[in-house]
Amino acid sequence: MSALKERVGTHEEDAKKIPDLIKLEFRLTNSQIARLSYDVAELQRGMSEMQGKVEGLPRVVAELVVETLAERGSNR
């Protein structure tokens, strides 16, 4: 009987910890969501910067081609 009481007592103690574990998990999830939101915002900023650079590439390539052709023409 004492073994049974001991087991029930252990289960009751474990059951008392459940709300604290839920609160802890909730806080952890909230911090992960906040970190994820920050990372997504940072990624979006980086993508905007990169988009500007990518949009300028055709002009830069065209200028390089013109310069290269001009150099070849002057060497002949």
N, C-alpha and C positions, 0 to 999 in steps of 0.2 A: 504494500500500500504506500509506503514511503517513497518507493521508486516512482510510482505513478504520480504522486503529489509533486515530486521533484521535476518530472517531465512536464507536467501541467504548468508548474511555475516557470520553467524555462520557456515554454511556448507563450505564456502570458507576457513575459519580459520581451520576447521577440516581437509579439504583437504590438506592444507599446512603442517599439522603435519604428514601426511602419510609417506613421505620419512624418516623423523626422526624415526618414529616407525619401519619402515622396517630396518633401520640401527641398531636400538636397538635390534630387534629380531635377526638379523644376528649375532651381537656380542654375544648375549646370546647363540645362537645355536653353534657358534664356541667354546665358552668356555665350553659348555656341551660336545662337541665332544672331545675337548682336555682332559677334565677330564675323560671321558670314555676311551680314549686311554691310559691314565696313569693307570687307574684301571685295564684294561685288561692286560697291561704289568706287573703290580704288581701281578695279579692273575696267570699269566704264570710263573713268578718267584717262586711263592709259590707252584705251581703244580710241578715244576721241583724238588724242595726240597722234597716235599711229595713223589714223585715218587721214589726217591732214598731210602727213608725210607721204603716204601712199598716193594720195591724190596729186601730189606734186611730182611724182616719179616720171610720168610721161614727158613733162617739160624738161626735166633734168636730163633724161635719156636723149631727147631730141637735141638739146644743146651739145651734149657730148658727141653725138653723131655728126652734127654740123662742124664742130671743132676738129674732129678726127678727119673728116673729109677735106676740110680746108687745109690741114697740115699735110695730108697726102698730095693735095693739088699743088701746094707750094714747093714740095720736095721734088716734083717732077720737072 
